[in-house]
Structure formats: structure tokens, C-alpha cells
Amino acid sequence: RHEPVCCTCGRDDGDESLLLCDGLKCSVAQHTFCCSPPLASVPSGKWLCDACQLKRMPSFREQLAQALEASRAEEPELALEDYGRRVPLDQRPPKPPRDPPAWSQ
């Protein structure tokens, strides 16, 4: 059995600060001080190396699909009746007159 070696600095010392990735079939090890950004202490719970974290992140396409689905859920379905009828120009109420711009002297 071999000793785990930090994937950043290549050293196998500092066992108390050497993190072992908890990713599936991953054998990456990294010192807390070699992480980017460096970690002040060994995290409680599971730790994943950068590569395993990237594998777990949804792809851009998946993120876009999720965002579109969420925006559709927020918008109510509109029917044609919701838009109202078109009013011929000659039957529309007149627009209020606009005040002329004030000229400064």
C-alpha cells in the first residue's frame, strides 16, 4: 500500500492536514494549505477534490434548462382572450397633448 501524496505539492508529509477525496473511485489527496483557497482546518464531513466537484456540478445546458423551466413555472399561461381586441385607430381615444420642452435662458 502506498502513502497518499498531495496532488499540488507532491509531498506525503503533514498527515494531519492531508485531505483524501471522498469522490467515487477517486484517490486524490491534497493538503489543506495547498487548496485554492487554502483551508484553515480539515473540514468536517465529506471533502471533494476540484475534479469531483466539477463532475457534480450541472452542465451549462442543464443549468439553462432548469432556469427556463423555473421561469415558465412563474409565468401564468396566457390565452388569446387575455390580449384583448384590436381597436381601429379612428376609434381610439386621443392621446393627451405633450407639454413643450421648457427652454432655459
Secondary structure, 3 states (H helix, E strand, C coil): CCCCCECCCCCCCCHHHEEECCCCCCCCEEEHHHCCCCCCCCCCCCCCCHHHHHHHCCCHHHHHHHHHHHHHHHCCCCCHHHHCCCCCHHHCCCCCCCCCCCCCC
